[in-house]
Amino acid sequence: MTVLDALRPRLPSPVQELSDRRFARHGLRLVLKRDDLIHPEIVGNKWRKLAPNLAAAAGRTVVTFGGAYSNHLRATAAAGRLLGLPTVGVVRGQELADRPLNPSLGRCAADGMRLHFVARSTYRDKADPAALARVLRAADAEDAYVVPEGGSNALAVRGCRALGEELAGQADVVAIACGTGGTLAGLAAGLSRDQRALGIPVLKGGFLTAETESLQRRAFGDRRGDWTLDDRFHCGGYARTTPELDVFADDFEQRHGVPVERLYVAKLLFGLVALAEEGAFARGTTVAAVVTGRPFP
């Protein structure tokens, strides 16, 4: 039985059309790509990125990285439990080791993930091979299979290419919230030539163009697809929200009955409404928003 068979994903994920006057009055059609419905525990792009890496792990312990509220850590822990695979989560912030676990890390631990807390300076250096080796040694996981923060590597990018392929002929513009750029890199490569991808970063810093290009080069050898980024909608940075964003997300849920995850999906949808008002999309355009997650807890 393959990893794909064992986890029983719902693929392709459904596409849902919404009637929203904020788009309709500009001659636009809005659809949601409901990747949040792929799997009850390994949600959305986490499934697409983790599945090929879990297969490559071939039963070895999986070590990965994240902050105290990381969706990626939770998804990896859940996958480990479902597959009987040992997992270790390297958590940013040594100071958290002596505190009660928050609900997100508590879920990871309940799913069997062994948590290893490191200083923030150590965490920043994790891409350096020598620093990574020290972390793995300290975590007693020197022979583990390592998945990077957010799950974004060449295998993950190739796994996300199917997301674009599933949307062939269903939208002119496909928009997605971005953390590490891996899903955007694969999505853009899978779209057809008459489609374009739009990334909405949820972090500050303006680094994602270079990172997404680098991921595409590692996965495919060169830049692929027609894609751009608009970094105006991060609301102050990762895990930051604003009262305006919360009001928007609550209203969207009430309008459409779709649960809106706040750290990624709300910023994506908020940005798309703003872009529609700005006239960023030509009349007659179908815009697809990829719903990559759902609220936790």
N, C-alpha and C positions, 0 to 999 in steps of 0.2 A: 504494500500500500504506500502510495506517495504521500508527501506532506500535504499536497493539494487535496487528495482524497480524504485523509485523516481529519482535516479541519473543516471539510464540507462547506466551502464558501458559496455564496449566491452570486454566480457570475453568468453573463454580464450583469452588472448592477442596473436597476431600472432607471429610466428617464421619466421625469414627471414635469408636465407643463403646468405653469401657474398663470392665473389671471391677475395681473398686478397693474393698476392704472398708472403707477409711476413709470412703468416701461411702455405700456400700451399707448399713452398719450404722445410718446415720441416715435410711435410706429415700430416698436421693438417687441420681440417675443422672448420671454424668459422661460428657460427650462432648468430643472435641477437634475444633475447626475448623482443619484442617491448611493454613493459609495459607502455611506454610513450604514447601509443595509447589507453589505457583503457578508458580515459575520457578527454575531451578537457580542463577541468579546474582542476580536481582533478587527478593529473597525477601519474601514476605508483604505486610505493610502498605506496605513500600517500593514494591512494584509498584503497589499501589492509589493511592498518593499521587503517584508519579512519572509514571505514564502520562499523565494529563491535562496535567501541566506540560510534559512533553517534547513533546506535541502542540502546546501553546501556544507553545513555543520556536520552532517552525517553521524548524528548521535553524540557528538562532543558537547561539553559544556559551552554555553553561549554567554559571552561577556559583552555587555553594552553599556551605554552612558546616558545620563540625563539629569535634569534638575529635579527638585522636590515634587513638582507637579507634572512630570513628563508623561504624556500620552504614550510615547514610545516605550518607556519602561513598563508601563502597565500592559501594553499589548504583548511585549516580549515575555513577561511573566505569565500571562494567560496562555500563550502559545506553549511555553515550557510545560505548564501543568497539563494541557491537553495532549501533548505529545510524549509526556514522560521524560522531558529533556531538562537537565540541570541548567539553571540560569543564574548569573551574577549581575547585579546592577551597580555600576560605579556612579555614585551620587555626588553631585557638586555641593560642597559645603561641609567641611569636617565638623563644624559647630552643630550640625543636625544630629550627629551621632548620639549625643546625650539628651536629646529631646524626645518626647513622645512622637511616634510616627503620625504624619498627617494622613488623611483618608486615602490619598493617592499612593503613598509609599506603604501604607497599611495593606492596601489591596495587593500590591506587589509581593509583600511578605506572605500574605495569606495564600497566594498562588505559588509559594515555594521559592521565590527569588531570594537569594542571599544578597543583602545590601552591604556595600563597601563604601564608606564615606571618605572623601579625600578633600584636602584643602583646595580652595578655589584657584590658587596659583598652580597647583599640581594639575588640576582639571584643565586649565588653559593650555598646558603643555602636552596634552594627551596625544596629539598627532605626531609628536617627536618620537621616533622609535625607541630611543633609550628611556625616555620618560614613560612610555607605554609599557616597556618591559618591567620597569620598577613597580608600576601600578599592578600589573598582572602577578608579579612575584609577591607583592604585599597582600594581594587578594587570594593567594594560593590557587591561581588559575593560569599558570604559565602555558599549559597545553590547550587552552580554550580557543574556540573560534570567536573572533572579535568582530562585532558589528558596530560601526561608528554611531555617534550621536545622531538621533533622528532616523537612523537606519539607511542613510544615503551613501551608497557606494555604487560601483558599476553594475553589480548584479541587481541591486534595487532599481536603478534607472532602467535597465532592460525590462524588469518586471513591470514597471509603470508604463511602458510603451503600449501595453494592451489597453490602458485607459483611453488613450487617444484613438486607438483602432476601434474601440467600441462606440466612439462618438462620430464615426465617419458618416457624413451626410445628415447629421442631426443638429448641427449648429455651425454658425459662421465664426463666432468667437467663443472660445472655451476659457473660462476664468477659474483660477484656483488660488487659494491662500498658500503662502510659501513660508517655510521655516528654514530648512537647509537647502532647498532647491532641487532635491532629488526627484520629487514627483513631477514638478514642472519640466525637468530635463527629459524624463521619459514620455510624459504626455505630449510635449511638442513634437517629439520624434515620431509618435504614432499617428498624429493628425495627417489628413490629406493636404495636398498642396494648396487648396482653396480655403483652408481653415487657418486661423491663427490662435495662439495661446496668449493669455494675459495673466501674469503673476502679480499677486497682491502680497508683498512681504509683511509679516507680522513682527519683524524685528527692525530696529534702527540700524543704521550703519552703511547702507548702500553697497554692501559687499556681494550681494547675491548674483549680480550679472556675471561677475568673474567666476564665482563658485559654480553657477549653473553651467556655464561654458566648459569649465574644467571637468565637471561630471559627465557632460556629453562627450567630451574628447576621450575620457577614460572608458566610457561605455561603447561608443560608436566610432571613435577615431577622429571626429570633427564635430562642429556645431551642426545641429539638425533642427529643421522646422522654422516656422515664423513665430517668434515669441518676443515679448517685451515685458517689462516690469513697471509698476507704478507704486512708488514707495511712500505715498502720502497718507496711507490709512492704517498705520501701525498703532495709533492711539497712545504713543509714548513708549512703545517697545513691547517685548515679549511679556505675556501674562499681565499686561496693563490694559485696563479698560477705562472708559469715561462714562459719566452719567448719560450722555447723549447716545453712546453705543448701547448701553443697557436698555434704554427706552426703545431704541430702534429694534433691538433683538426681541424684546417682549412684544412689540407691535407686530413684527414679522410672524412670530409664532401664533399670535391671535388671528392674523389675517389668513394664514395658510395651513395651520395645524402641523407645522414642521418644527421639531425641536432644533433650536439654534445654539450650537456650541460657541462659547463666547471668545475664546482665544484665537481662533482661526476663522471659523465660518461666518461669525457675525461681522468681522472686519471685511471679509470678502464681499458679503452682500451689501454692507454699508457703502463700500467703495463703488460697487456696481450701480447703486441708486444715484450716487453723486455723479458718476461718469455719464449716466443717462441724462441727468439734468444738464450737464455741461455740453451735451451734443456730441459726445465722443464716439458714438456709434451711428452709422448711417441708418436712415429709415429703412425698414424691411429686414434689418439684421436680427438673427436669432442668437441670443446669448445663452450659453450654458454655464451654470455655476456648479462646480464640483463640490458636493457636500462630503468633506473628508472625515468628519467625526460627529459625535453627538455629546451632549452635556454630561459631565461627571461631577458628582456621583449621580 
